[in-house]
Structure formats: C-alpha cells, structure tokens
C-alpha cells in the first residue's frame, strides 16, 4: 500500500544480544550458580547478618577495654528539607542538635531550629563564592536543590562543630560522617581549622559512618566478628590510597556484641593515641546496638516531623502573606501514576 508506514527492519535477537555482550566486560551469569545472593530493593545497602566471611587482609583486629575518664562526648547532627518553590528561588528548612554524654549516659542536649531560608540566584552565588569550589559549585547549586540542602547542612554542622571545639575542653566531638574536607564548607569553618581549634583545647574529633559505598570496608568489617568486642581494626594504611583526603586515623570499630562495625575516623591531638580516644568514648557514651546513643539522639532531635512541616507552611501563609498555589507532578501527569 503506498500510504503504509515503513517500519525499520527488525533486529535479529541473537545478533543484538551478542552486540550488547561484546560491549560489556562480562555477562557470565553461569558464575552465579550456587552463590548466596542478597536481593536489594534499591534504597538500602544490605549485608548478611553473619557477614560475608573473613578475608585474609593481613590486618589483625584488637580488643580494647573502655577507659574510665571524665571526658564529655558531644555529638552533632542536622537535617534540611526543601519546603517550597517560587519563580525566582526556593524555601528550605534546617534543624540541628548537639547531644552530650558522660559516664555512659545522656547528660543533655541543645536544639537549633527550625531555621527557614529563602534562597534565590543571588544568594546561591554568594553561597558558592564563600566555598572552595566557587564557580563549579555555583553551577551545581543552580541545577540541583539537593546540592543546596547539602551545602546548608554542611555549613550548619561545621559551625556547631567549631563552637563545640572552642567552648569545650578535653571533650570528644563526634560528627556524623567521615572527616574529610567538603566543597560545601565555608572559608570560615573549614574542617581543617575546626580540628586545629579542637586540638588546641585538648579535644578529639571523631567522624562516625554507619555505612560506606566502598566494598572493601564491608569485607574488612567481617574481621571484627572473630574477636570479643569492643574491638577495632586499623584499616588506615590499606584504604587511604582509595580515599580522598581524610583527617585522622581510619578505623573499623565494633562497640558491642550485637552491633555492626562502624567506620570511625579518629583525629586526636596525638596521631598515635587513637586507641585511647576510642576507649574513652566507649566508656563515656551509651550505645544502642553498638551505635552511639548521643548520635542517635542528635539525629532524632534534628529531623522534621509532619506536624512541623505543616506548621511551617501555615506560618509562611499567615505571617508572610505567601500565596499558596497548586502544583502538578510532571511524572504523575505523563505516566498517570
């Protein structure tokens, strides 16, 4: 028929699959036969309850005894949310908390926020100019609101960490995450300068990570299952080559028998005194499934509840005469989902 639509020739399935296979290093599913598999749901980094098995890394885990002391543990955490959009900018909310432990129990806490921020292109440029990345960061900030949230959170946590570093004496300051420089930190609160201030006041700084994207951490952590906790594995030499700049000593630590190993970056005034610093935290802080109770409290104090978010929206409408308009989801509109 002259008006019939001319379709392209159909590929031969076998040829197409072979072409894809040639462009990928390997598609050898046969090697999966009989292997234990954890199927992921896309949102969580799962691992077996008993671990994958101990690998021969040449590293020896060391048990330690909690060291009796009077050091205060101060743990810091924060959160940010994207509340709304205008034609020129975005509205963000931020909360933060510092929780204190001593003698194995929670001693108190501070809460900061909710803080409300409205940022347009001018504000975002100022945010970028006061950072290490500058122009490169400005482009990221303009394109992705999640990067703006990360920038706000980093600055709040660095500011709180600096405040604790200059106020407390002989304490252990715990940050959520690794102790590495960030492109989001401001020139006034660079982590390097915060750590120097902490050391000048005889404070130690720990960075505690619950998970890691580096597979080597997950495999090495199984080595800690063969010794009685509390115990640590010094992985500094073996993993530092694969990491960007990190301050302090990189350890894997298991604080209790029911816990999973944590990555702990230990930055003490004496670089070699990392074991004493970890042992002091084991005595001063309380632990839930091997995780610092101070960090757990700081986390829960800094997250936004549904009621808070509703109240914030009501405040903006009532007190600032913000006019709420209805929005539509592009995804729901196009996919009818």
Secondary structure, DSSP 8 states (H G I E B T S, - for coil): -TTS--------HHHHHHHHHHHSS---GGGGTT-------SS-----TT-S-----S---EE---------EEEEEEEEEEEEE-SSEEEEEEEEEEEEEETTEEEEEEEEEEEEEEEEHHHHHHHHHTBSSTHHHHHHHHH-HHHHHHHHHHHHHHHHHHHHHHH-SS-EEEEES-----TTSBGGG-HHHHHHHHHHTT-EEEEEES--S-HHHHHHGGGGGGS-SSEEEE-HHHHGGGSS---SEEEEEE-STT---EEEEEE-SSTT-HHHHHHHHHHHS-EETTEEHHHHHHHHHHS--HHHHHHHHHHHHHHS---------HHHHHH--
